[in-house]
Amino acid sequence: MRKRAVAALLAATGVMTLCGSGTATAAAASVTIKPAADTTYSQVAQDGDGSARTTLATCPQSCDGNSSGQRDAVVGFNVTGLPAGATGVTARLELYSWNPFTGTTTTAHEADGGASGTGTWASRPALGAALDSNTAVTKGYNAWDVSSAVTGNGAVTFAVRQTTRTTRTYWASADNSNAAIRPRLVISYTTGATPGPTPTVTPTVRPTPTPTASPTVTPTTPAGWRLVWADEFNGTAIDTTKWNTRDSSLDFDRACITSRPANQFVSGGVLTMRALKEDRTCAGTTRHYSTGYLDTMRGKASFTYGRFEIRAKSPNGPNNSKGLWPAFWMRPDDGGNGEIDVTELPGGPQYYRASTAAIFRDYTPTKNDFRYTFPSGYPGDGFHTYTTEWEPGVIRWYVDGKEIWRREGNTPTWLKDTLGGDLNYKRKFNLRLNFQVGGWLGDPDATTVFPADFKVDYVRVWQR
């Protein structure tokens, strides 16, 4: 795999090199599994077994005025079709709702046993740890990432629990007359190797209900540069030897920042920073969103000069993303004025098609920035690369390898002071990854879809 090769080369030599033509690439595939059985387990006796069970239901313990009315939707599958040697396996459980409900938290668990019980509360299966949560129910299919529970072929059972909005949510069951809306388990994987003329990348991304294709990437070391730092996100958790996490807040961000896996996690070779719509308390106030934030401050990593690159997929589309604002940027270790933005990717109809490159003196704001609108497509249609080359007397910005903007010399006059007091730019800058919700470019509205995922394939730093 490409990312494993990069990690090995970094550890061994500090330099990344891969061959060009003739490189073997893994073939991507997926399989959709139909449910073997499903049941609603209920605390209410009259909601037990029925002869025409066409719906599943979820509801908290205090449901529809009944203090003992909890309902859990349980669905079982017999996984088949995964070939021996399959890698990068990801799985998502999908249930169909006829209606949208905001402020409705549902969580998927792996369940012990099958899903063919009578539906009485006493016969319900034991539940494992939470696998994934959503904070709203959408009309149509809703998806939960259950990858950690699918390790190969065989039987697996999932339970969906609802913990907010004390009214039932109905989901289409395996008995529904419309086969197109029945529960399903969608599994993606890679297997084998096929020869190709150039290296390609199809990262295994924590799935969403509407996956997008990943563009081809050539992971060769840029001429004249050497790799000095990278995170390929190949593990199972955020590497805290490289990144700091936070539990905090910022005055310009409407979200509480957390270090929870619910807001930022590593899976399938990808870092996901997830913005959620939920009430949390931080800085003494209740905010209505949560998000993640990573940096390399306090000695983790900082650089004077270099080529800084991220390969990422924005969550933002034209009609679903007002108030969402992921970014990759840098700030000086000394805490003084100055900022270099490799990319800002704000959402909403006005901004979603562009990547913003910027350099700040301060936040009055004294800044230069450039908004590059994609000639076709947009940052949320798949993975794209965003690069900044910072060298003595010049800074250059690129999108997908194309130079889009540069700043040189002492124009504007504050440029040299921002970057170190002279044209040699001697200050050290650390790395920042964040997913802001609301603030300067507008707050979310009723059209903004949560959860929203900012996905990062890698972060790499080269120097001369």
C-alpha positions as CSV (number, residue, x, y, z in Angstrom):
1,M,0.0,0.0,0.0
2,R,1.2,3.5,-0.8
3,K,0.9,5.0,2.6
4,R,2.6,2.1,4.4
5,A,5.5,2.5,1.9
6,V,5.7,6.2,2.7
7,A,5.8,5.5,6.4
8,A,8.5,2.9,6.0
9,L,10.7,5.2,3.9
10,L,10.3,8.1,6.3
11,A,11.4,5.9,9.2
12,A,14.3,4.5,7.4
13,T,15.7,7.4,5.4
14,G,13.6,10.5,5.9
15,V,13.0,10.6,2.2
16,M,10.0,9.5,0.2
17,T,10.5,7.9,-3.2
18,L,8.2,5.7,-5.2
19,C,8.4,4.3,-8.7
20,G,6.5,5.7,-11.6
21,S,5.2,3.5,-14.4
22,G,4.3,-0.1,-13.7
23,T,3.4,0.4,-10.0
24,A,0.8,-2.2,-8.8
25,T,-2.4,-0.8,-7.2
26,A,-5.1,-2.5,-5.2
27,A,-8.5,-3.0,-6.7
28,A,-11.4,-1.4,-4.8
29,A,-14.7,-3.3,-4.4
30,S,-17.8,-3.3,-2.3
31,V,-20.6,-5.6,-1.4
32,T,-24.1,-4.9,0.0
33,I,-25.5,-7.4,2.5
34,K,-29.2,-7.8,3.0
35,P,-30.5,-8.4,6.6
36,A,-31.0,-11.9,7.9
37,A,-33.4,-10.7,10.5
38,D,-34.5,-7.7,12.5
39,T,-36.5,-6.9,15.6
40,T,-37.6,-4.0,17.8
41,Y,-36.9,-4.9,21.4
42,S,-39.4,-3.0,23.6
43,Q,-40.0,-2.4,27.3
44,V,-43.7,-2.1,26.5
45,A,-45.4,-5.5,26.4
46,Q,-47.9,-4.6,23.7
47,D,-45.1,-3.8,21.3
48,G,-43.7,-7.3,21.4
49,D,-43.9,-9.8,18.6
50,G,-46.2,-9.1,15.7
51,S,-47.1,-10.9,12.5
52,A,-46.6,-8.0,10.2
53,R,-43.5,-6.2,11.4
54,T,-42.8,-3.7,8.6
55,T,-41.0,-1.1,10.7
56,L,-38.3,-0.9,13.3
57,A,-38.5,1.7,16.1
58,T,-36.1,3.5,18.4
59,C,-37.0,5.6,21.4
60,P,-35.4,6.6,24.7
61,Q,-36.5,5.0,28.0
62,S,-39.0,7.8,28.7
63,C,-40.8,7.5,25.4
64,D,-44.1,9.1,24.4
65,G,-45.0,9.8,28.0
66,N,-44.3,6.2,29.1
67,S,-41.5,6.1,31.7
68,S,-40.7,2.5,30.7
69,G,-41.0,2.7,26.9
70,Q,-37.5,2.3,25.5
71,R,-37.2,0.7,22.1
72,D,-34.0,-0.6,20.4
73,A,-33.8,-1.5,16.7
74,V,-31.7,-4.7,16.2
75,V,-30.6,-5.9,12.8
76,G,-28.6,-9.1,12.0
77,F,-26.5,-9.8,8.9
78,N,-24.7,-12.8,7.5
79,V,-21.6,-11.3,5.9
80,T,-20.5,-13.1,2.8
81,G,-18.4,-12.2,-0.3
82,L,-15.3,-10.9,1.5
83,P,-12.4,-12.6,-0.3
84,A,-9.4,-13.9,1.5
85,G,-6.7,-11.2,1.8
86,A,-9.2,-8.3,1.7
87,T,-7.7,-5.2,3.2
88,G,-8.9,-1.8,4.2
89,V,-12.3,-3.2,5.1
90,T,-14.9,-0.6,6.1
91,A,-18.6,-1.2,6.8
92,R,-21.6,1.0,7.3
93,L,-25.0,0.1,8.7
94,E,-27.8,1.9,6.9
95,L,-31.4,2.3,8.0
96,Y,-34.2,4.2,6.2
97,S,-36.3,6.8,7.9
98,W,-39.4,8.4,6.2
99,N,-39.0,11.6,8.2
100,P,-36.2,13.9,9.3
101,F,-35.8,14.8,12.9
102,T,-33.3,17.3,14.2
103,G,-31.9,17.0,17.7
104,T,-32.2,13.2,17.6
105,T,-29.1,11.2,18.7
106,T,-28.9,7.6,17.6
107,T,-26.0,5.3,18.3
108,A,-25.0,2.0,16.7
109,H,-23.7,-0.8,18.9
110,E,-22.5,-4.3,18.1
111,A,-25.0,-6.7,19.7
112,D,-24.5,-10.2,21.2
113,G,-26.5,-12.8,19.3
114,G,-29.0,-12.7,16.5
115,A,-32.0,-10.4,15.7
116,S,-34.8,-13.0,15.4
117,G,-36.1,-12.7,19.0
118,T,-39.7,-12.1,20.0
119,G,-39.1,-8.4,20.7
120,T,-39.7,-8.6,24.4
121,W,-37.4,-6.6,26.5
122,A,-36.3,-9.6,28.6
123,S,-34.9,-11.3,25.5
124,R,-33.0,-8.4,24.2
125,P,-29.3,-9.0,23.3
126,A,-26.4,-7.5,25.3
127,L,-24.8,-4.5,23.7
128,G,-21.1,-3.8,23.1
129,A,-19.4,-0.4,23.1
130,A,-20.8,2.4,20.9
131,L,-19.5,2.2,17.3
132,D,-20.8,5.5,15.8
133,S,-23.4,8.2,16.6
134,N,-25.5,10.6,14.6
135,T,-27.1,13.7,16.1
136,A,-29.9,14.0,13.6
137,V,-32.2,11.7,11.6
138,T,-32.3,12.5,7.9
139,K,-35.1,11.6,5.5
140,G,-33.9,8.5,3.6
141,Y,-31.0,6.3,4.5
142,N,-29.0,7.1,7.7
143,A,-25.6,5.6,8.1
144,W,-23.4,4.5,11.1
145,D,-19.8,3.4,10.7
146,V,-19.5,-0.1,12.1
147,S,-16.2,-1.0,10.5
148,S,-14.6,-2.2,13.8
149,A,-17.2,-4.9,14.1
150,V,-16.8,-6.4,10.7
151,T,-13.5,-8.4,10.6
152,G,-14.5,-11.0,7.9
153,N,-17.3,-13.2,6.8
154,G,-19.8,-14.5,9.3
155,A,-22.8,-13.4,11.4
156,V,-22.9,-9.9,13.0
157,T,-25.7,-8.1,14.8
158,F,-26.2,-4.4,15.4
159,A,-28.5,-2.4,17.7
160,V,-29.4,1.2,17.2
161,R,-30.4,3.2,20.3
162,Q,-32.0,6.6,20.5
163,T,-31.0,8.8,23.4
164,T,-32.7,12.2,22.7
165,R,-36.1,13.3,21.5
166,T,-38.6,11.2,23.5
167,T,-40.8,10.2,20.6
168,R,-40.4,7.2,18.4
169,T,-38.4,7.2,15.2
170,Y,-39.6,4.6,12.7
171,W,-37.2,2.8,10.3
172,A,-38.0,0.5,7.4
173,S,-37.5,-3.1,8.4
174,A,-36.5,-6.2,6.4
175,D,-40.2,-7.1,6.1
176,N,-41.1,-3.9,4.3
177,S,-42.8,-4.4,1.0
178,N,-40.4,-1.9,-0.7
179,A,-37.1,-3.7,-1.0
180,A,-35.3,-0.5,-1.9
181,I,-35.7,0.9,1.6
182,R,-34.9,-2.2,3.7
183,P,-31.8,-2.2,6.1
184,R,-28.5,-2.9,4.5
185,L,-24.8,-3.3,5.4
186,V,-22.5,-1.8,2.9
187,I,-18.9,-3.2,3.0
188,S,-16.0,-1.7,1.0
189,Y,-12.5,-3.2,0.7
190,T,-9.5,-3.6,-1.5
191,T,-8.0,-6.8,-2.7
192,G,-5.4,-8.0,-5.1
193,A,-3.1,-5.9,-7.3
194,T,-3.5,-4.9,-10.9
195,P,-0.7,-3.3,-13.0
196,G,-1.2,0.3,-13.8
197,P,0.9,2.8,-15.8
198,T,1.0,5.3,-12.8
199,P,0.5,5.0,-9.1
200,T,-3.1,5.7,-8.0
201,V,-4.6,6.2,-4.6
202,T,-8.0,5.1,-3.4
203,P,-7.8,5.7,0.4
204,T,-10.3,3.8,2.5
205,V,-12.4,6.6,3.9
206,R,-14.7,6.3,6.9
207,P,-17.9,6.0,4.8
208,T,-20.7,8.4,4.4
209,P,-24.1,7.8,2.8
210,T,-22.9,9.2,-0.5
211,P,-19.2,8.3,-1.0
212,T,-17.1,10.2,-3.6
213,A,-14.3,8.9,-5.7
214,S,-10.7,9.7,-4.8
215,P,-8.6,11.3,-7.6
216,T,-5.3,9.9,-8.8
217,V,-2.2,11.1,-6.8
218,T,1.4,10.7,-7.7
219,P,3.2,10.3,-4.3
220,T,6.7,11.0,-5.5
221,T,9.1,13.3,-3.7
222,P,9.1,16.8,-5.3
223,A,12.3,17.5,-7.1
224,G,14.8,19.2,-4.8
225,W,12.9,18.5,-1.6
226,R,13.4,15.9,1.2
227,L,10.6,14.6,3.4
228,V,11.2,15.7,7.1
229,W,7.9,15.1,8.7
230,A,4.6,13.3,7.8
231,D,1.5,11.7,9.2
232,E,-0.1,9.2,6.9
233,F,-2.9,8.3,9.4
234,N,-2.3,4.6,9.0
235,G,-2.9,3.7,12.7
236,T,-6.1,3.3,14.7
237,A,-5.8,6.5,16.8
238,I,-4.4,10.0,16.6
239,D,-0.6,9.9,17.0
240,T,-0.1,12.1,20.1
241,T,3.7,12.0,19.6
242,K,2.9,14.2,16.6
243,W,-0.2,16.1,17.5
244,N,-1.7,17.8,20.5
245,T,-5.5,17.5,21.0
246,R,-7.7,20.0,22.8
247,D,-10.7,20.3,25.1
248,S,-11.3,24.0,24.9
249,S,-13.1,26.8,23.0
250,L,-12.3,29.8,20.9
251,D,-14.2,33.1,20.8
252,F,-14.7,33.0,17.1
253,D,-15.9,29.4,16.9
254,R,-19.5,28.5,17.8
255,A,-18.5,24.9,18.8
256,C,-16.9,23.4,21.8
257,I,-13.6,21.8,20.9
258,T,-13.1,18.3,22.2
259,S,-10.4,15.6,22.1
260,R,-13.2,12.9,21.9
261,P,-13.1,10.2,19.2
262,A,-16.6,11.4,18.5
263,N,-15.0,14.6,17.0
264,Q,-11.8,13.3,15.6
265,F,-10.6,9.8,14.9
266,V,-8.3,7.8,12.6
267,S,-9.6,4.8,10.6
268,G,-8.8,3.2,7.3
269,G,-5.8,5.4,6.6
270,V,-7.8,8.7,7.0
271,L,-8.1,11.3,9.8
272,T,-11.7,12.4,10.2
273,M,-12.5,15.6,11.9
274,R,-16.2,15.6,12.6
275,A,-18.5,18.5,13.5
276,L,-21.6,17.5,15.5
277,K,-24.7,19.4,16.3
278,E,-25.1,18.9,20.0
279,D,-25.3,21.0,23.2
280,R,-22.0,21.0,25.2
281,T,-20.7,23.3,27.9
282,C,-17.3,25.0,27.5
283,A,-15.9,28.3,28.7
284,G,-18.9,28.5,31.1
285,T,-21.5,28.6,28.3
286,T,-23.6,26.1,26.4
287,R,-22.7,25.9,22.7
288,H,-24.8,24.0,20.2
289,Y,-22.0,22.3,18.3
290,S,-18.8,20.3,18.9
291,T,-15.7,19.9,16.8
292,G,-12.0,18.8,16.8
293,Y,-8.7,20.6,16.7
294,L,-5.1,19.4,16.3
295,D,-1.7,21.3,16.4
296,T,2.0,20.6,16.8
297,M,2.7,23.3,19.4
298,R,4.8,22.8,22.5
299,G,7.7,21.1,20.8
300,K,5.9,18.5,18.7
301,A,7.0,20.0,15.3
302,S,7.8,23.5,13.9
303,F,9.6,24.7,10.8
304,T,11.3,27.6,9.2
305,Y,10.8,27.2,5.5
306,G,9.4,24.1,3.8
307,R,6.9,22.6,1.5
308,F,3.7,22.0,3.5
309,E,1.0,19.7,1.9
310,I,-2.3,18.2,2.9
311,R,-4.5,15.9,0.9
312,A,-8.1,16.3,2.1
313,K,-11.8,16.2,1.3
314,S,-14.0,19.0,2.4
315,P,-17.5,18.2,3.7
316,N,-18.9,21.2,1.9
317,G,-21.4,21.2,-0.9
318,P,-23.6,24.0,-2.4
319,N,-26.7,23.4,-0.2
320,N,-25.5,21.6,3.0
321,S,-22.6,23.5,4.4
322,K,-23.3,27.1,5.6
323,G,-21.1,27.8,8.6
324,L,-18.7,24.9,8.1
325,W,-15.0,25.9,7.9
326,P,-12.2,23.3,7.8
327,A,-8.6,24.5,7.4
328,F,-4.9,23.6,7.5
329,W,-2.6,26.5,8.6
330,M,0.5,27.6,10.6
331,R,1.3,29.9,13.5
332,P,4.6,31.0,15.0
333,D,6.0,29.2,18.0
334,D,6.7,32.6,19.8
335,G,2.9,33.3,19.9
336,G,3.3,36.6,18.2
337,N,1.6,38.0,15.2
338,G,1.6,36.0,12.0
339,E,-0.2,33.2,10.2
340,I,0.2,31.2,7.0
341,D,-3.0,29.5,5.7
342,V,-2.2,26.6,3.3
343,T,-6.0,26.2,2.7
344,E,-9.2,27.4,4.2
345,L,-12.3,25.6,2.9
346,P,-15.4,27.4,4.1
347,G,-18.9,26.2,3.1
348,G,-22.1,27.7,2.0
349,P,-23.3,28.7,-1.5
350,Q,-20.9,31.7,-1.6
351,Y,-17.7,29.9,-0.7
352,Y,-17.9,26.1,-1.2
353,R,-16.2,26.0,-4.6
354,A,-13.0,27.8,-3.4
355,S,-9.8,27.3,-1.5
356,T,-8.5,30.3,0.3
357,A,-4.8,30.9,0.6
358,A,-3.7,33.6,3.1
359,I,-1.0,35.3,5.1
360,F,-1.9,37.4,8.2
361,R,0.0,40.0,10.1
362,D,-2.8,40.2,12.8
363,Y,-6.5,39.9,13.1
364,T,-7.6,43.5,12.7
365,P,-7.3,42.1,10.0
366,T,-4.0,43.0,8.4
367,K,-3.8,40.3,5.8
368,N,-3.4,39.2,2.2
369,D,-5.5,36.4,0.8
370,F,-6.6,34.9,-2.4
371,R,-9.7,32.8,-3.0
372,Y,-9.1,30.2,-5.8
373,T,-12.3,29.0,-7.3
374,F,-12.0,25.5,-8.9
375,P,-12.4,25.8,-12.7
376,S,-14.6,22.6,-12.4
377,G,-15.7,20.7,-9.4
378,Y,-15.1,21.9,-5.9
379,P,-13.2,20.9,-2.7
380,G,-15.9,18.6,-1.5
381,D,-16.2,16.5,-4.6
382,G,-13.3,14.2,-3.6
383,F,-9.7,14.4,-2.3
384,H,-7.5,17.3,-3.4
385,T,-4.0,18.4,-2.5
386,Y,-3.2,21.8,-1.1
387,T,0.4,22.9,-0.9
388,T,2.4,25.9,0.4
389,E,6.1,26.4,-0.4
390,W,7.7,28.8,2.0
391,E,11.3,29.9,1.0
392,P,13.5,32.9,1.6
393,G,11.7,35.9,0.1
394,V,8.8,34.0,-1.4
395,I,5.7,32.0,-0.5
396,R,3.9,30.0,-3.2
397,W,0.5,28.3,-2.9
398,Y,-0.8,25.3,-5.0
399,V,-4.0,23.4,-5.5
400,D,-3.6,19.9,-7.1
401,G,-0.1,20.8,-8.2
402,K,-1.1,24.1,-9.9
403,E,0.4,27.3,-8.6
404,I,-2.5,29.6,-7.7
405,W,-0.8,32.5,-5.9
406,R,2.5,33.8,-4.5
407,R,3.8,36.6,-2.2
408,E,7.4,37.9,-2.6
409,G,9.8,40.2,-1.0
410,N,8.4,43.0,1.2
411,T,5.1,43.5,-0.5
412,P,3.0,44.4,1.4
413,T,5.3,46.3,3.8
414,W,4.2,44.3,6.8
415,L,5.2,41.0,5.2
416,K,8.7,40.8,6.5
417,D,7.7,41.7,10.1
418,T,5.0,39.0,10.0
419,L,7.5,36.3,9.1
420,G,10.5,37.1,11.2
421,G,11.6,40.7,11.1
422,D,13.6,40.3,7.8
423,L,13.3,38.8,4.4
424,N,15.0,35.6,5.6
425,Y,11.8,34.7,7.6
426,K,13.6,33.2,10.5
427,R,10.7,32.4,12.8
428,K,9.5,28.8,13.4
429,F,5.9,28.0,12.6
430,N,3.8,25.0,13.9
431,L,1.0,23.2,12.1
432,R,-2.7,23.5,12.8
433,L,-5.7,21.4,11.6
434,N,-9.1,22.5,12.7
435,F,-12.8,22.4,11.7
436,Q,-14.5,25.7,12.7
437,V,-18.2,26.0,13.0
438,G,-19.7,29.4,12.4
439,G,-18.1,32.7,13.1
440,W,-16.8,35.3,10.7
441,L,-18.2,33.8,7.5
442,G,-21.6,33.0,8.9
443,D,-23.2,30.5,11.2
444,P,-25.0,27.2,10.3
445,D,-28.6,27.4,9.4
446,A,-31.4,24.9,8.8
447,T,-29.8,23.7,5.6
448,T,-26.5,22.7,7.2
449,V,-26.1,19.0,7.5
450,F,-24.6,17.4,10.6
451,P,-22.5,15.3,11.2
452,A,-20.1,16.9,8.8
453,D,-16.7,15.2,8.2
454,F,-13.5,16.8,7.1
455,K,-11.3,13.9,5.9
456,V,-7.5,14.1,5.7
457,D,-5.5,11.5,3.8
458,Y,-2.1,12.8,4.9
459,V,-0.1,15.8,6.1
460,R,3.6,16.1,4.8
461,V,6.4,18.5,5.2
462,W,9.5,18.7,3.0
463,Q,12.5,20.9,3.2
464,R,15.4,21.8,0.9
